[in-house]
Amino acid sequence: MPGCTVFLGPSCDLETARAILPDAAFRPPAARGDIALAAADGASVIVLIDGVFLQDCAVGHREVLGVLRSGVIVVGASSMGALRAAELDAFGMVGVGEVYRRYRSGELESDDEVALVYDPESGYALSEPLVNVRATIEAAVGDGAIAPADADAVLAAAQSLYFPERTWPAILRRAAVPDAVREGLARRPPVDLKRADAVAALEYARGLQA
């Protein structure tokens, strides 16, 4: 899509993203000032998916508000985009996906829910975001694979870890649950809520072409 800039990192692989929006300009996770720079470079649609947390100053509210006032459409989802959309949708930012919905409703509050560390060269995630841990546990409870009390224990273990250390092996080692629960969750494919929301945001932006 001409005039569309996407800030994307570990939430979704670039090959999938480009297949959805082949004409978009893809940039790495946004830091403070990058949204305004994309608008100054001519973007009419900005999709904010990933943004920095510790490495640099995060995308600011005033920056997004200024871009919205200039007439640029700003879509947020999945990670930093979901956070900012939940805070700024009343001012015109478009939120997409389940992570955004949970922040907007107050079910989620902390930035820690979506934070992770990743390899900057490959974009491969090196830790597990808490929103994905929650979604995986919820799915396991929903199909009867684990009891709610065990789910609570696994979630508590995940929350007790600093986000760069939050991997499934580390979570399951720390969780106060029976070995059978650990083994079952270790075999279970994790739910990638952030990726699903990133794809939904990209598809939403594609729909703006119509």
N, C-alpha and C positions, 0 to 999 in steps of 0.2 A: 504494500500500500504506500504510494508516494506520500510523503509528509508524515509518516508514522514512525515514531522512535520508541523502541522497547528496551527497557532496562532489565536485563536478565542475567542470572547467575546459576546457582545450583538447583533452583526450583524446577527447572525443565531443561532438557538437553537442546542445544542449538539446532540440531538437525530436525527435530520435531517442530520447533518453533518456526523455523524457516519454511517448512512445508505448509504451515497454516498461513503465515504472512510472508510470502516470498519477496515482496518489494519493500519490506520494512527495514529500517536501519536498526541494527542490534548493537547495544552498548552494554558494558559490564555493569554490575550493581552500582546503583546511584549513590553518590555522596552529596554533601551540601553544595549547591550551585549547579549540579548537573541537569536538573529539570529546567531551570531557567536558561541554561546554555542550549539545551535541545530546542526550546521554543525560539530562542534567538537565531538558531540555525535553520528555522523554517518548519519545524514540526507542527502540524495541525492536530495530531493525535499523539498523546504520550501514554504509553502503557508502563506503569511502574509495578514491577513484580519484585525484584530483589534490590536491596539497598544495603549499604555498609552499616555496621553496628559499632564495632570497636576499632576498626582499622582507620577510620576517618570520621569527620562530623557527619551525622545522619541528615537526610533530606529534611529541610525545615518546613514548618507549616506556612510561614509567610511566603516562602518561595513558591509553594504550590498555589497559594491563594493569588499571588501576582500573575502566575501563568493562566489560571482560570479566568481572571479578570480580563486578560488579553484576548480571550475567545478560544483558547486551546482546550480541547477535550482531554481530560486526564482520567485514565482508568487505573484502578488499583486492585491488586489481588495477591493472594498467596502468602506473602511475607511482609516486607516493609510496605508494599503497596496496600495490603489489607489493613495494616495499622493506620496508615494515613487516610485511607478512604473512610474508615469508621469514624475518624475524627473530623473529616472535612466533607462528608457527603452532603451535609446541610448547605454547604457553600458551592455545590456543583460537581465535586469529584464523584466519579462513578465507581462504586464498589461491586466486585464480582466474586462469587464463590462462597464456600462454607466457612473458610477462615475469616473472611470479612464479616459474614453474618454473625459469627460467634463473638467477634470483637464488638460489633455494633450492638448486640443484645446484652453485652456485659458478661457473658459466659467466660470470656477470656479478657484479661486486663494487661498482663505483663508482656513486655517485648521479648522476654525469655521464652515465650511459647513458640516463637518462630525462629529464634536465633540458632545458628549452627556455625561450624567451621568447615571450610572446603579448600580444595587445592585450587589456587588461582589460575593455574595453567590449564588444567583439564576441566575445571568446574565441578569435579566430583565431590560430593558431600562426604566429610570425614566424621561427622557426628549426626545424631538423630534429633530433629526438631521435636519439641514436646507435643505440638499439635498432631504430628504423625503418630507419636506414641499413644496419645489419647484415642485417636481414630482406630488404631490397630486393636487396642484393648476393648473399645466399644464394640467392634466387630466380633471379637472373640466372645464377649459376653452375650451378644445378640444371637449367635448361633449355638450357644450353650457349651462352648469349649472351655470356659473358665467361669468360676463363680464370681459374683460382684465383689465379695470380700477380697478375693485374690487379685482382682483387677485394681482395687483400691491400693493394695500393697505394692503392686507393680508401679502404679502411677506415683505413689509416694517415693519409691526408690528413684524413679526418673527425676522427680522434682528436687531430690536431695543432691543431685549431681550438678556441678557447674557445667554449663552448656557445651563447652568444648570436649568434655569427658563423657557426654551423654551418648553412648552407643548401646545397642541391644545387649551385647555380652556384658557390659558393665552394669546395665540396669538389672539384668537377670541374676547376676552374681549378688547384687545388693538386696534384691527383693526377698522379703520374708514370706516365701510361698513354698509349697511342696515341690520336690524335684520334678514330678510329672507335669506341673504347671510350667516350670521353666523349660522343660524339654518341648512341650507342646508349642509354646510361644516362639522358641528358637526355630522350630520347623515352619512356623506360619509365615507366609509372605506378608511383609509389612504393608500397611495401607499408606499410600503417599498422597495425603490430602493436599499438600502444597503443589505437587505436580498437576493434580486434577484441576485445581483452581487456576494455575498458570495457563493451562490449555484452555480453560473456559474464558479467561480474559483475552487471550489471543483470538479466540473464535468470536468473541464479542467485538473486538476491534475490526476483524475482517467483515463483520456484518455492517459496520459503519460505512462501508464502500457502497452498499446498495442504495 
